[in-house]
Amino acid sequence: MSSSDNPKVSSKIVYREESEGALLFDPDTGAVKILNDTGKFIWANLDGKTNRDSLVAKIKEAFDISDTKKVKEDLDKFLSDLKKLKFI
Amino acid sequence: MYSAPLNICFGITSRCNLSCKHCINRNIPHTDPDLTTEELFRVIDQLGDAKVFQVNIFGGEPLTHPDFFLIVERLNKYPIRLTLNTNGTLIDSKIAKRLKEHKIRGVTVSFDGSCPEVMDAARGVGTFKKNIKGIEALLSEGIYVLLSATLTKINYKDTRGMTMLGKKLGANLIRFNHVFFAGNAACFAKEIYLSHDEELGTIEEIHRLNKEFPGFIDNSSTYLCQRGKLEEMKDYEPAYDKISVPPCGAAQDKCNIRPDGWITPCEIIWEAKCGNLRKQSFLDIWRNSKLMNEFRKTLEIDLNTIPECKGCKYQLICFIGHRCDPYYYPGGIKDRSVYCWLNNDKKKGKVLDVVKR
């Protein structure tokens, strides 16, 4: 994931809010992904306008995290998983 | 608990063009008239609004419904993944093409024999020819086909034949399941239920086939699951006082809608009525039904109520599995499994005498 990429959610993905977290579902493949609160926050910001560095900054602020390196690593893994599933 | 089920079995009609002895949803007692097409539409809208992910269209035989494609079109209004459960006998190339066009992603086809002598004995004269024609039509449209065999005294010796024919046809997967005891299967239990030795031999044969045809036998086949549990059992310490039984998928991530509007926790348990869609909303039943909530709990079973199960090494097979296994026994979901392994045929005899009919 390059810092210049602006990831965007695929329009075909169903987002379903649950009492804890949320679920993503692809009706074409049947793939399901469970999101925790951080995942929900990131998903809501995958608008095609926000790049990776901005996402990192938003996550740090929203969840009061200071470790930039760890946030970058976790975000890259999360986005990579979503990309593999073709959710973004 | 999920806000709504992920998967639903949706029985759109109780009608069927066949009358198989092992059928679990034929001859269900205490049924009401089927939902009308308008009522089905209203149910579909509720499923769509609840963001249900997958709907398996069920019956009866769904393709006997005169409004089948109108019902599927209504489902197509929502981002729901659709699959179909059918006996395959009403499918020709035109129907297969329409199923593809209507985004039916996968079809489970009943498949109970590799030749007319076996399949027709299980499902009725002339079934084999139509069934194979249906499977071929689906596969030629590139639709994913899961062949589903229920093993009875009629066909249990034909598992190799069925596997080889399924492969030859180009099906994606084959599943071998036990008989369950609802509907016709309960009425004909004594005729079709395998003896303990037949059951054991079948478990080993399916295990062999799974090695011989890797990836072709569905892992969720009850016979493969039992083989796995026999392996696990080697390290299992049996309980003497009480046993905790975790919930299965029933009422957790799935439920079943019967053609008459009753909701049950899963498609195997047709008589556990949780609420009717003619009187309650879908989400009200899913979230608030007392019975549905019972199925979600871990059961604490007092083994003093089932003394023959105290310290039994087969507890892992009888208790830790699907709630439908004990459901048909007199004590219901708090009883032991119908598939008791202790004392083998002696117990089997008891099962056939007491199974709910």
Interface residues (C-beta under 8 A of the other chain):
Chain A: K12 V14 R16 E17 E18 S19 L23 F25 P27 D28 G30 V32
Chain B: M1 Y2 S3 A4 L6 K51 F53 Q54 P79 I80 R81 R105
